[in-house]
Amino acid sequence: MSELAPQFLASGVARSANDWRRRPDIFDIMRLEPTNIQQIGDELAIVWNDGIESYFNLQFLRRACPCAACGGEPDVLGKVVRPNVTYSPKSFQLTGFDIVGGYALQPRWADGHSTGIYSFTYLRRLGQASG
């Protein structure tokens, strides 16, 4: 074993007595989750457990839907086949949402679409990108 790249035991303790570092435990990282989610006009507002607030225009949010029917899915060679998605005014009207498994938000839209599962991490990145 090299002193430069110590091997870690399952406990996170390095096998090298000279290496005081340990790999981070999952408990060292704060779990990202919303503390409040509300629709305000044509926006969805999310307050995160670290105090950051994200605001999403509903049209932007719907167009960013990560489901296979909206964003496409890879074929066996990895090429993403993108469907031709058409929208109506009802496509951008939010009728409700559910929290899925404690890790994601699943919006329900007035046009009947509800297969998009937006992970909290994805939503946070969308919020940072939209500004």
NUDRENSE-332120 format. One record per residue (C-alpha): y, z, x; residue number from 1; residue in one letter. Coordinates in pm, 1 decimal. Layout:
Y Z X NUM A $
...
//
This chain:
0.0 0.0 0.0 1 M $
346.3 -87.9 128.3 2 S $
619.0 174.9 141.1 3 E $
861.2 -94.0 18.6 4 L $
676.4 -152.4 -305.9 5 A $
504.3 172.2 -409.4 6 P $
246.8 162.1 -686.0 7 Q $
311.7 384.1 -985.8 8 F $
61.7 595.6 -1170.2 9 L $
58.2 592.9 -1550.1 10 A $
264.6 913.1 -1538.6 11 S $
547.9 725.2 -1368.0 12 G $
502.3 912.7 -1039.8 13 V $
497.3 698.4 -726.9 14 A $
179.9 702.7 -517.7 15 R $
388.4 722.3 -202.4 16 S $
500.7 1076.2 -118.8 17 A $
813.0 930.8 47.4 18 N $
930.7 754.7 -270.3 19 D $
1117.1 982.7 -510.9 20 W $
1194.0 703.6 -757.5 21 R $
1002.2 661.1 -1079.5 22 R $
989.2 383.8 -1334.5 23 R $
1195.5 450.4 -1645.7 24 P $
1008.3 591.0 -1941.2 25 D $
1057.2 442.1 -2285.2 26 I $
1223.7 771.2 -2378.3 27 F $
1493.6 711.7 -2113.8 28 D $
1629.6 419.7 -2314.8 29 I $
1811.0 483.6 -2642.4 30 M $
1650.3 307.2 -2935.9 31 R $
1895.8 64.3 -3095.2 32 L $
1922.7 110.8 -3470.4 33 E $
2189.1 86.5 -3738.6 34 P $
2336.9 399.9 -3891.5 35 T $
2523.2 213.1 -4167.0 36 N $
2496.6 -140.1 -4308.6 37 I $
2734.7 -266.5 -4576.5 38 Q $
2846.5 -596.0 -4717.8 39 Q $
3225.4 -620.3 -4716.1 40 I $
3341.6 -939.0 -4886.9 41 G $
3186.7 -1232.1 -4702.5 42 D $
3081.2 -1018.5 -4405.4 43 E $
2794.7 -786.4 -4321.8 44 L $
2912.1 -480.5 -4127.3 45 A $
2672.7 -280.0 -3911.2 46 I $
2750.0 47.5 -3736.1 47 V $
2501.7 112.4 -3453.4 48 W $
2376.3 449.4 -3333.7 49 N $
2576.7 410.1 -3011.1 50 D $
2902.2 382.3 -3211.5 51 G $
2948.9 4.8 -3172.2 52 I $
3039.5 -188.4 -3488.1 53 E $
2930.4 -547.6 -3554.4 54 S $
3069.9 -777.8 -3822.3 55 Y $
2890.1 -1094.0 -3927.8 56 F $
3030.7 -1370.9 -4141.4 57 N $
2753.8 -1436.9 -4396.1 58 L $
2756.3 -1811.4 -4334.4 59 Q $
2720.0 -1750.1 -3959.2 60 F $
2439.6 -1501.5 -4023.1 61 L $
2246.4 -1739.0 -4248.1 62 R $
2283.7 -2029.4 -4005.7 63 R $
2145.5 -1801.8 -3730.9 64 A $
1829.5 -1729.3 -3932.1 65 C $
1540.8 -1689.0 -3687.0 66 P $
1258.9 -1788.4 -3923.9 67 C $
1045.0 -2092.7 -3850.0 68 A $
1170.1 -2274.8 -4161.4 69 A $
1530.7 -2253.9 -4035.2 70 C $
1508.5 -2246.7 -3656.4 71 G $
1187.2 -2434.6 -3602.1 72 G $
875.0 -2335.9 -3417.1 73 E $
705.8 -2459.2 -3100.7 74 P $
414.9 -2701.9 -3114.3 75 D $
107.2 -2660.2 -2892.0 76 V $
296.4 -2807.1 -2594.5 77 L $
592.2 -2574.0 -2639.3 78 G $
833.4 -2832.9 -2779.8 79 K $
1038.4 -2677.2 -3058.3 80 V $
1031.5 -2887.3 -3373.4 81 V $
1355.7 -2824.9 -3561.2 82 R $
1352.5 -2878.1 -3938.4 83 P $
1634.3 -3043.4 -4127.5 84 N $
1786.1 -2749.0 -4315.1 85 V $
2020.9 -2807.0 -4606.6 86 T $
2244.4 -2539.0 -4752.8 87 Y $
2411.2 -2483.9 -5088.5 88 S $
2688.8 -2236.4 -5174.5 89 P $
2415.8 -1989.0 -5280.3 90 K $
2269.9 -2008.6 -4928.6 91 S $
2555.9 -1792.1 -4804.0 92 F $
2552.4 -1531.8 -5082.0 93 Q $
2371.8 -1215.6 -4979.3 94 L $
2187.1 -1048.7 -5266.9 95 T $
2035.4 -764.0 -5065.0 96 G $
1838.6 -674.1 -4756.8 97 F $
1547.3 -462.0 -4642.2 98 D $
1480.3 -274.3 -4320.5 99 I $
1151.1 -397.7 -4176.0 100 V $
934.0 -165.4 -3969.7 101 G $
1229.1 28.7 -3831.4 102 G $
1316.4 -259.4 -3598.1 103 Y $
1469.9 -537.3 -3807.0 104 A $
1679.3 -644.3 -4104.6 105 L $
1548.3 -893.9 -4362.1 106 Q $
1828.5 -1041.9 -4574.4 107 P $
1772.4 -1183.7 -4921.9 108 R $
1993.0 -1480.0 -5010.6 109 W $
2093.4 -1610.0 -5354.7 110 A $
1911.5 -1940.4 -5296.9 111 D $
1580.7 -1750.4 -5273.3 112 G $
1546.7 -1756.8 -4893.7 113 H $
1418.7 -1427.7 -4752.1 114 S $
1179.5 -1505.6 -4467.3 115 T $
1424.1 -1441.6 -4183.2 116 G $
1355.3 -1119.8 -3994.1 117 I $
1650.5 -1037.0 -3769.6 118 Y $
1550.2 -778.7 -3508.4 119 S $
1816.6 -519.4 -3434.4 120 F $
1834.2 -651.0 -3077.1 121 T $
1890.9 -1005.9 -3205.7 122 Y $
2162.7 -885.3 -3443.1 123 L $
2334.3 -692.1 -3166.2 124 R $
2335.4 -1000.5 -2942.6 125 R $
2466.3 -1215.0 -3228.3 126 L $
2744.9 -964.2 -3281.2 127 G $
2840.6 -972.3 -2915.0 128 Q $
2834.9 -1352.7 -2910.0 129 A $
3048.4 -1390.1 -3222.1 130 S $
3300.2 -1161.4 -3082.1 131 G $
//
